[in-house]
Amino acid sequence: MGFLSIFLGTVGLGIGFVIGLCLGFYFFIYSDPETKPFEDPVVKPISELDITSIQDLIPEIPLWLKNPDYDRVDWLNKFVACMWPYLDKAICAAIKQSTEPIFADYIGHGHRPIEAITFETLSLGTLPPTFQGIKVCETDENQLVMEPAIKWAGNPNIVIAVKISYLCIKIQLVDLQVFVVPRVILKPLVSTFPCFSNVVVSLMEKPHVDFGLKVLGGDVMSIPGLYRLVQDIIKKEVAKLYLWPQTLQIPILDSSLGIVKTPVGVLHVKVVQATKLMKMDILGLSDPYVKLKLSGEMLPSKKTTIKKKTLNPVWNETFKLVVKDPQAQTLQVNVYDWDKVGSHDRLGMQVVPLKLLTPNDTLELTLDLLKNTNVSDPQKKQQRGQIMLELTYAPFKEDSEVFSGPLSPLKRENGVCSGGESPSGAGAGVLLVTIQGAEDIEGEHHNNPYAMVIFRGETKRTKRIKRTRDPKWNEEFQFMLDEPPIQDKIHIKIMSRRSRMSFYHKESLGHVDINLADVVYNGRINHKFHLIDSKNGLVHVELRWRET
């Protein structure tokens, strides 16, 4: 009797399990559950909550209350709330556009049974994300750094329909919660609207993402172990892409505008000679000289010496010009006749695109001089002579190439760093000096500051700004050198000058001497230096050494 009851119980259990499995599979496949959109949560003021509810809210207190570095941005939350219905549609349209090619990879290829993947419903809901606070970081760089804390407990209605043969499986995303603290950098700052050229975004810590996933009405995230596995996968994949130092760079301004170009090389121009130039003087001769300039540059033109009373001058003079865009820039060559009185007459001109040059190869050119670049000018065909040039474009070395290998120790003799070769073997290059601005400078009689940069007997100066103690210049100066300035110093002086002649017409507001050895070995220094003979004055200087 006992054996029979055990046998019948075992058979009944097996039959019941099989029948239950078949019924569950039938309802799982053929049922069409209703995907109900989420209702807006009930919001109560804090005064109506009990003590337990208030204690549960403590972790949700915004960062501007917890951390004094974060500022309250209620105005931004109001702005996002007003714009959210329009942002919802725009973001959803962007999601559809970006996911279409991804879905297409899974449809009808090979033996895959998937026939279609579509968004049956796509809405981010009525609850916008909120900014818990925002922190603005001050740096010496030419950029703006912000770290907003963003929290989104939304009620999105996202339903994806996957069609497999005659089945249609619906997947719904529910209970979405996101907390992220990105770092947003606007750089570099420029003088063209919107005043920055790129937006660089990175995550300072792994984001918190929580959501539910329903398949045919059943919450698959409730399966033991699956929730934690999905969380780890999401955090790991997002961290691979955007966790600092990984970044997402979004260009804002077109690089072809030339607004944010940085030096990439040096153009060596040798003006050899000219032949059969036009006669401009009464005696049938000319006093020619040549001016060289790169397009898009505001710097003064390079000039040769003046050759008196000749139509076939020989110069053999070499000049160096800093190149910022070798694919777009052109070398402008102008030949003038020097006159002692009045303006100088132009004998002819020519233009050479830099894209014709091969890096580090010398190109010898014999150019016919033209009156101008106007093709329809009837006088363009008039013979104006020829000019012979030798052009060599030398791009800067990459930082990894310049500063690779062991560095010789710096020895200090008489306060000057010396000893050891340059990091790359005493090559020619350009010293770039950018005077960003000054702070807390004060003169005894007037405050109309300008900066003077003095290096190897050459003096350059910024524009004068009237009536300020904190001037902003952001002006760059270039010094072409045949070898690294390891044992040199650069002298920067802040001066003030009145517009009219009077007593105390000029006044020194402070100065500083900067040793350039660190600039050569590090490649770049961006620092605020204390001014000598100034109580609290600072000058912000960026120094860069680029070697060819």
SVG drawing of the C-alpha trace seen along z (x, -y; Angstrom):
<svg xmlns="http://www.w3.org/2000/svg" viewBox="-4 -117 81 119">
<polyline fill="none" stroke="black" stroke-width="0.4" points="0.0,0.0 2.8,-2.3 4.7,-1.7 1.5,-2.2 0.8,-5.6 4.3,-6.7 4.1,-5.6 0.8,-7.4 2.0,-10.5 5.1,-10.6 3.0,-10.0 0.6,-12.8 3.4,-15.2 4.9,-14.6 1.6,-14.9 0.8,-18.1 4.2,-19.6 3.9,-18.9 0.4,-20.3 1.4,-23.4 4.4,-23.9 2.3,-23.7 -0.4,-26.1 2.3,-28.6 3.9,-28.4 0.6,-28.9 -0.4,-32.0 3.2,-33.4 3.1,-33.1 -0.5,-33.9 -1.5,-36.4 -1.5,-40.1 -1.0,-42.0 -1.9,-45.6 1.0,-47.9 -0.3,-50.5 1.4,-53.9 2.6,-55.0 0.6,-57.6 2.2,-60.7 3.4,-60.2 1.6,-61.9 3.7,-64.9 3.2,-66.2 4.9,-69.2 7.5,-68.3 5.3,-69.8 2.7,-67.0 5.2,-64.1 5.8,-62.1 9.2,-61.6 9.8,-58.3 9.2,-59.7 11.4,-62.7 14.3,-60.4 13.8,-58.4 14.3,-61.7 17.6,-62.6 19.7,-60.7 17.7,-62.6 18.6,-66.1 20.2,-68.0 23.9,-68.6 23.7,-72.3 22.5,-71.7 25.1,-69.1 28.1,-70.5 29.0,-74.3 30.9,-73.9 27.6,-73.3 25.3,-76.1 21.5,-76.0 20.1,-76.2 16.3,-76.4 16.1,-78.7 17.7,-75.9 15.2,-73.3 12.3,-75.7 13.8,-76.2 14.0,-72.4 10.5,-71.9 9.1,-74.4 11.1,-73.0 10.5,-69.3 7.6,-68.6 9.6,-69.9 12.8,-68.2 10.9,-65.0 9.9,-65.0 13.4,-66.0 15.2,-63.4 12.8,-60.7 13.3,-61.6 17.1,-61.4 16.8,-58.0 14.7,-56.6 17.2,-57.9 20.2,-56.5 18.7,-53.1 17.4,-52.4 20.7,-51.1 21.3,-49.1 17.9,-47.4 18.6,-46.7 21.6,-44.6 19.4,-42.1 16.6,-41.8 16.5,-39.1 20.3,-38.4 21.3,-34.7 19.2,-32.4 17.9,-35.0 14.1,-34.7 13.5,-38.4 11.4,-40.1 11.0,-43.6 12.0,-45.6 10.0,-48.8 9.1,-51.3 5.4,-50.8 5.5,-53.6 8.4,-56.0 8.0,-58.8 10.2,-60.0 7.2,-60.9 6.1,-64.0 8.8,-64.2 11.9,-66.1 15.4,-65.5 16.4,-67.8 19.7,-69.5 20.6,-68.8 23.3,-71.5 26.1,-72.7 29.8,-73.3 31.9,-75.6 35.7,-75.0 38.3,-77.7 41.3,-76.8 44.2,-78.7 43.4,-77.2 41.4,-78.8 38.2,-76.9 35.1,-76.7 34.6,-73.6 31.2,-72.7 30.1,-69.6 26.3,-69.4 24.6,-66.7 21.7,-65.3 18.9,-63.1 16.0,-61.7 13.3,-59.6 11.1,-59.5 7.9,-57.9 8.9,-57.0 6.6,-55.0 8.9,-53.0 7.6,-49.8 9.6,-47.9 7.8,-45.3 9.9,-42.4 8.2,-40.4 9.4,-36.8 7.5,-34.8 3.8,-35.1 4.7,-36.1 5.0,-39.7 6.9,-40.1 6.6,-43.4 9.3,-44.7 8.5,-47.6 11.0,-49.8 9.6,-50.8 10.7,-52.5 13.7,-54.3 16.0,-56.1 19.3,-57.8 21.8,-59.7 25.0,-61.0 27.6,-63.6 29.3,-64.6 32.1,-67.0 31.3,-69.4 34.2,-71.4 33.7,-74.3 37.0,-74.8 38.8,-76.6 37.1,-79.9 37.1,-82.1 35.8,-85.5 33.2,-84.1 29.6,-83.2 28.9,-81.0 32.4,-81.8 33.6,-78.1 34.6,-75.7 34.1,-72.3 32.1,-70.6 33.9,-67.8 31.9,-65.5 33.2,-62.8 31.8,-61.1 33.6,-61.6 32.2,-58.4 30.1,-55.4 26.5,-56.4 23.6,-54.9 21.0,-53.4 18.0,-51.5 15.1,-50.3 12.6,-47.4 12.1,-45.4 8.8,-43.7 8.5,-41.1 4.9,-40.1 3.8,-41.6 6.3,-39.8 9.1,-41.6 12.3,-39.7 14.4,-41.9 12.9,-40.0 14.7,-36.8 17.3,-36.1 20.8,-37.4 19.7,-39.0 19.2,-42.5 22.8,-42.7 24.2,-41.3 22.5,-43.9 23.6,-46.7 27.2,-45.6 27.2,-45.3 25.6,-48.8 28.1,-50.5 31.1,-48.7 30.1,-49.6 29.3,-53.2 32.6,-53.5 34.5,-52.2 33.2,-55.0 32.8,-58.1 34.4,-57.5 37.2,-60.0 39.8,-60.3 37.7,-58.9 35.7,-61.8 32.9,-62.5 33.9,-65.5 31.2,-67.5 32.4,-70.1 30.5,-73.3 32.4,-75.6 33.7,-74.6 37.5,-74.1 37.7,-75.5 37.0,-78.9 40.5,-79.1 39.3,-80.6 40.9,-77.9 44.0,-77.0 47.2,-76.3 50.7,-76.3 51.6,-73.0 54.9,-73.8 57.3,-76.4 57.6,-77.5 61.2,-78.3 61.3,-80.8 64.5,-81.7 64.1,-84.7 66.8,-84.0 66.5,-86.7 64.2,-88.4 64.7,-89.1 63.4,-91.6 61.4,-93.7 59.4,-96.7 61.1,-100.1 59.6,-102.5 62.3,-105.2 63.0,-108.1 66.4,-106.6 64.7,-103.3 65.6,-101.4 63.8,-100.4 64.6,-99.9 62.9,-96.5 62.2,-94.7 59.9,-91.7 57.2,-91.3 56.1,-87.8 53.0,-86.9 50.8,-83.9 47.1,-84.2 44.9,-84.5 47.7,-85.9 47.5,-89.3 51.3,-89.5 53.4,-92.0 54.9,-90.9 58.5,-89.7 60.6,-92.1 63.8,-91.7 66.5,-94.3 66.1,-97.1 68.3,-96.6 68.9,-100.1 68.8,-100.8 68.4,-97.4 65.9,-95.3 67.6,-92.0 68.1,-92.0 69.8,-89.2 68.8,-88.7 69.5,-85.1 67.7,-85.9 65.8,-83.3 62.7,-83.8 60.6,-81.7 56.8,-81.8 54.6,-79.9 52.0,-77.7 48.6,-76.9 46.8,-75.2 49.1,-73.8 46.1,-72.6 44.3,-76.0 46.9,-78.7 48.8,-80.4 52.1,-82.3 51.6,-85.8 54.6,-87.3 54.6,-91.0 57.5,-92.9 57.6,-96.6 59.6,-99.5 60.9,-101.6 60.3,-105.4 61.8,-107.9 58.7,-110.1 55.1,-108.8 53.8,-105.3 55.8,-102.4 54.7,-101.1 53.9,-97.4 55.9,-95.8 54.0,-92.5 52.7,-89.7 52.2,-86.0 50.4,-83.4 51.7,-79.9 49.3,-77.3 51.1,-75.5 49.4,-72.2 51.7,-72.0 54.7,-71.4 55.9,-68.0 56.9,-68.1 60.7,-68.5 61.4,-68.7 62.7,-71.8 60.7,-73.1 62.4,-75.5 60.0,-77.8 60.3,-80.4 57.1,-82.5 55.8,-85.0 54.8,-88.2 51.2,-89.4 49.5,-92.7 46.8,-91.0 44.8,-87.8 41.9,-89.1 41.6,-86.8 39.6,-89.3 42.1,-92.2 43.3,-93.1 46.7,-94.2 47.3,-90.9 49.2,-89.6 51.7,-92.4 55.2,-91.2 56.3,-92.1 59.3,-89.9 60.0,-86.7 61.0,-85.8 62.8,-82.7 62.0,-81.2 63.0,-78.1 60.3,-76.8 60.5,-74.1 57.7,-73.2 58.9,-71.7 56.0,-70.3 56.5,-70.3 57.4,-67.1 54.7,-65.3 55.0,-65.7 55.7,-62.0 58.6,-62.2 60.0,-65.4 60.0,-64.4 60.8,-60.7 64.0,-59.2 65.9,-60.0 66.5,-63.6 69.8,-64.9 69.6,-66.3 69.4,-70.1 72.3,-71.7 71.9,-75.2 74.8,-77.5 74.6,-81.1 70.8,-80.8 70.5,-79.5 69.5,-76.0 72.1,-74.3 73.6,-71.0 72.4,-68.3 71.2,-68.5 67.8,-69.5 65.2,-66.8 65.4,-66.3 68.9,-67.2 69.1,-71.0 66.6,-71.5 65.1,-74.7 61.7,-75.7 59.3,-78.5 58.7,-79.9 55.0,-80.9 54.3,-83.4 50.6,-84.1 49.9,-87.0 46.5,-86.0 46.1,-88.9 47.0,-90.3 45.4,-90.7 45.5,-93.2 48.0,-95.5 47.8,-99.1 49.8,-102.2 50.4,-105.2 49.1,-107.7 47.1,-105.8 46.0,-102.3 46.1,-102.0 48.1,-98.7 49.9,-97.0 52.4,-94.2 55.9,-94.2 57.6,-90.9 61.4,-91.3 63.5,-88.4 67.0,-88.4 66.8,-92.1 63.5,-91.9 60.5,-93.7 56.8,-93.1 53.9,-94.6 50.1,-94.1 47.4,-96.6 46.7,-99.2 43.6,-98.8 42.3,-101.9 41.3,-102.2 41.5,-98.6 43.4,-96.7 42.6,-93.3 43.3,-93.5 42.6,-90.6 44.8,-90.7 45.0,-87.1 47.6,-88.0 50.2,-85.6 53.8,-86.4 56.2,-84.3 59.9,-84.0 61.7,-81.9 64.8,-80.3 67.6,-78.1 68.0,-76.2 66.1,-75.5 66.4,-78.4 67.5,-76.2 69.7,-78.9 67.6,-81.9 65.1,-84.0 62.2,-86.0 61.4,-89.3 57.8,-90.4 57.0,-93.9 53.6,-95.5 53.5,-99.2 50.9,-101.9 50.7,-104.9 48.6,-108.0 47.1,-109.1 48.4,-112.7 51.8,-113.9 52.2,-114.9 54.2,-114.2 54.3,-110.5 53.5,-109.8 54.7,-106.1 54.7,-104.0 56.0,-100.5 53.4,-98.2 55.7,-95.2 57.9,-92.7 58.9,-89.1 61.8,-87.0 60.8,-83.5 63.4,-80.7 62.7,-78.9 64.5,-75.6 61.3,-74.2 59.4,-75.3 61.8,-73.4 61.7,-70.2 58.0,-70.2 56.8,-71.6 54.3,-73.9 53.8,-76.0 50.6,-77.8 51.0,-79.7 50.3,-82.9 53.5,-84.6 53.9,-87.1 55.1,-90.5 58.2,-92.0 57.8,-95.5 54.1,-95.0 52.2,-94.4 49.7,-91.8 50.0,-91.8 50.0,-88.6 50.5,-88.1 49.0,-85.1 51.4,-83.7 51.3,-80.6 54.6,-79.5 55.0,-76.8 58.0,-75.4 57.4,-73.7 60.3,-72.0 60.7,-71.2"/>
</svg>
